[in-house]
Amino acid sequence: MRLPEEATVVHTGCGTSFHAAQTGGSAVQALEAVLDPPRADIMVCVSHEGETELTIEAERAFGGDVWLVTGRPDSPLAELCDEVIVCTPAIERSWCHTASYTCAVAAIQSLHGEEISELPAVVETALTQDVEPFDEQRVLVVGAGRDWPTAQEAALKLREGAWVDASAFETETILHGHLAAVDENVRAYVLQGEGRAAERAADVVAALDKLGCPVELVQTRHPVVDIVRFQLLTLAVAEARGIDPDPIRRTPGSKWADAAGSAYPG
């Protein structure tokens, strides 16, 4: 399946699904799509289980055709959509979604006509890399352009799975004021990108290094591949700290489950 080349397409979702949606190009948060429905021919909704309340509301508010990238062919959202693309072999047990993210990104790329046949082998290789945990509790992940969704998803995984105070910053944004809260107690990962983005990434690395911040420049290749490093990093940090990453802290009876209004079933 391919999106019509002549169509104006917008993408939407919540949380991890919104980060995946951004890799398709034009994207809006589901709540923003409810408040101000985007003007487009097709809206691509991303929802792994097809039950996200705000994404369902966004579908209902939109005036054009709606396609769904999901892990379930039968869901409340699937029933509303014009096309349903099931991109995962099963619903993930872990609430710290990883495979569903890479599958959604790959599906979106394919819908836009990108060749994705090489991705499985490249991801297999990426899964073999050695990733060491860190001790810092505050982390920055920086990226721009195609790497911006990866930065956001990387920060979310570290927060969900390892309970780290991780924040994503657009490359240019961090250089304008945000450095004031950075010191040697903060760890940073800067996604390199290409062209002008790579030049500014180098400037960010230099600035953070002057502040004594442990910083790593991370080479990037493709959003499906680049996120794997941070998924492995989340696992490494969680294991080092004795954390189970799957419930994203929402074990039954916990205040996090109460705050979110949902408890991990196990």
N, C-alpha and C positions, 0 to 999 in steps of 0.2 A: 504494500500500500504506500502511496505517496500523496502528500498534500498537493493540491492543484498549484501549479507554478504561478498562475495569474492571481491567486487568492491572497488577500491580506490576512495574515495569521497573527493571533496573539495567544500567549500561553499563560496559564495560571495554576495555582496550587497553594498549599500551606506547608510551612516547615521544610522538611527535606524535599517534599514534592515541589515546592516553589523553587528551591535551588535547582532542581532538575529542569523545571520549566524554563528557567532563565537561559539554559544552554541552547534553547531553540531560537533565541533572538528576542523579539518584543515580548515582554512578560509583565504581568501585574499581580500583586498579591490578591488572593481571593477576596479579602474584605474590600480592597480598593475596587475590584471588579463589581462588587455589589453596590458600593457607594456611587460609583460612576462607571457604568458598563462601557467597556472599550468599544470603539468603532472599528470593526473588522468583519471580514466575511466568515472566518472560522475561528473559534476559540478551542485550543487544545487544553483540556483539563488533565492534570496529573494527580492521581490518588491511588495509592497502592491497594487499599481495601475498598475504595469506592464508597466510603461512608462519611467523609469529612464534611461537616455541616456547612461551613462557609463556601466550600467548593461547589456543593450542591446549590447553595443560594446563588453563587455566581453563574452557574449554568442556567438557572431559571431567569436571571436578570438579563442574560445576553440575548440579543435579537437575531443572531445568525446560527449557522450550523455549529454543533459542538462535537468534538472528537475526544475520546477518553483514553489515556495511557494508564494502564492499571495492572494489577495482579489477579483480578477476579472478573470473569465474564458476567457474573450475576450479582449485582449490587444495586442499592438505591440510585447511585449515580449512573451506573451503566444503563439502567432502564430509561433514563432521561436523554441519553446521548444518541447522536446520529450514527457514529462509528465508535466501536470499542476495540482497542488494540491491547491484547493481553501479552505482556512482555516478560513475565517471570514464570518459572515452572511451578511455583507454589507461593503461598503467603508466608512471609518470613515469621519465624517464631520470635526472634529478638525484636524488641521495640527500638533498638538502636539500629535502624534500617541501614543496610549496606548494599547487599546484592540488589535489592529493589531499586536503589538509587542508580547504580551503574546500569542496570537493565533499562530503566526509564530513560536515562540519558542516551543510551545507544538507540533505543526505539525512536526517540525524538529526532536524532540525527538521521536515522534511516528514513523517517517520514519526510524529511526535508531533502532527501536525495543523496545523502552522504554515504559513501561506501564504508561499511563497518565490519567487513569480513575478517580483517586483521585483528580486531580488538580482543577476541577471546584468548588468542595466543599471547598477546602483549600483556593482558591482565594476568594470565598464568605466570608469566615471568615476573611481573611486578609483585605478585604474592610471595615470591621467594626472597625478597630483599630483607636484609637485617635492619630492624628499627629498634633503637634503644630508648628506654623511658627517660624522662627528665624529672627533676625534683621541684621545679618552680610551680607555683599555684596559679600564676597569671601568665597567659599566653596570647600573643598576637599572631594572626594569620593575615597576610597582606597580598593582594592581587588586583589585577586590572584586566579589562577586556574579557577575553574568553576565560581567564583564570578567576574572575570575580566570583562566579557561582561556586567554584571549588573552594575558595577561601571561606565563604560563608558556610558551606557544608562541613568543611574541616573543623571550623570552630564549633559548630553544633555537635559534631560527633564527640569532640573532647569534653564538651559540657555534659552531654547526655550519658556517655559511656564511662567517663573517668572523673566526672564532677569537677573539672578544671574550669577556672574562670577564664575562658577563652573568648576572644573577640575578633571579629573580622573587620578589616579596614581596606577600603579602596586605596590603591597605591598613592595617588596624589593627595588623598584626604589626610593620611597620617602625617604628612609633612607640614600640614597647616594647623598647628596648635596642639594636636594630640600628643606630640612628643613630650609635652610638659609632664605627663603622668607616667613616663617610661624611665626606668633605671635598671640597675644590675639585677633586680629581683624579677624582671620580666623576661620571658623567653619569646623569641620571634621566629617565624618562618615566612620568608618572602618568596612568592611565586614569580619566577623570572619572566615568563612571557617572551614576546618577540618585539623587535623594532624599538619604537619609542618607549613602549611599556618596559622593555628590558633595561633601557637606559635609566628610566626613573626608578626601577627596582634596585638598580645598583646604587642610586643615590640614597634610597631608603636604608639599604644595608650599611652604607657608610655612616649615615646619621645615627642609626641604632648602635653601631659599633662604638662610636664616640661616646655614647651614653653608658657604655659598659654592659649593654644588653646582649646576652648570648643570642646570636642571630645566624640563621642558615638560609642561604640562597638556594631555592629548590627549582631545578630545571623542570619544565613542563612540556607535555607532548599532546595530550588529549584529555578532556574532562573525565572520561570513563577510566582512564589509566591513572591520572594524577591523584585522584581521591584515594586510591588504594593505599598509598603511603600513610595517609592520615588515619585511615581505618585501622591499619596495623599499629600505628602509633597509639591510638586510643586503646587497643587491646593490650599493648605493652605497658602503658601507664596504669591501666586498670588492674592488670595482674600484679604489677609491682606494689600497688597500694591495697591489694586484697579486695578489689571491687568486682562485683558481677555486673558487666555492662548491659546485659540484656534487658532488665526491667526499667532502665533509665531512672532509677531511684524510686520507682512507683510500686514498691512491694505493698501487698495488701496491709492496710492499717497504718501506713506511713503518712506523714503530713504532706509529702510530695504527691502521693496518690490522691489525698483529699483535696489538695490545691488544684490539681489537674482535673479532678472529677472522674478519674479512671485508674484502676489498679491492674497491674500486670498479672495475667492469669497463670503464668508459668509454663 
